[in-house]
Amino acid sequence: MSKSENSSIKEETPKDEDISSEIMKRRFVPNLFKGMSWEGFQFAGCEIKITETIDCYGAYVWPSAMVLSYYLEHCQHEIIDKNVIEIGSGTGLVSIVASILGSNVTATDLPHLLDNLQYNISQNTKSRSKYQPQVRELKWGIDLEKAFPRSTCHYDYLLAADVVYSHPYLNELLMTFDHLCQDDTTILWTMKFRLDKDNTFVHRFQHIFDTVIIYDLPSLQIKLYKATRKKTRIGIET
């Protein structure tokens, strides 16, 4: 087996059309809008209402978040009572689903998104979650050890949905993956492929992490990766 094949191994994958159709059925919109606009989702046996806005990338629920939420339902037994951090949480759908399923969740994003993120998480996890989810600011690549010291911040799972898109912070994103993941941390990352440089980022990611493709959904242009740190620590490619 070649090096490239070994770093991106495919597990047995359900049919694209079947799983993509099932995931997209989980979204619904209200018949009548009153006040703030919202969308609804059916995950973890609950109706989840997400307040969002179209004027910011991070304040809208993208299909990658739905794919990751769908997968979390199917690996619930693995994440119960686990410490979970999500980067680029946006409107909070993935963190909400993980919390309802029994994880101890820390949801993170940029300062201007935290109020809406906190609102959505509070409204949807109250009386549903075993652990109270935390919402924290995280600027990729900045003061990581100060904000999330590796000696005290240990996460069993790192979740990320659609964090790679047309922005200039891919180096900082990779630094953040690297910092937050210890040897026993599992990454679950959904990615929508839009540009050629998206593939370049995946290659750089695989330089540090052993990576398995869980879902490959061409109809949505989305892949779900499961990754763990390579046993031999390798520096970040520049």
Secondary structure, DSSP 8 states (H G I E B T S, - for coil): --HHHHTEEE-----HHHHHHHHHTTEE--SS--SS-EEEEEETTEEEEEE--SSSGGGS--HHHHHHHHHHHHTHHHHTT-EEEEES-TT-HHHHHHHHTT-EEEEEE-GGGHHHHHHHHHHHHTTT-SS--EEEE--TTSSHHHHS-TTT---SEEEEES--SS-S-HHHHHHHHHHH--TT-EEEEEEE--SHHHHHHHHHHHHHEEEEEEEEETTTTEEEEEEEE-SS------
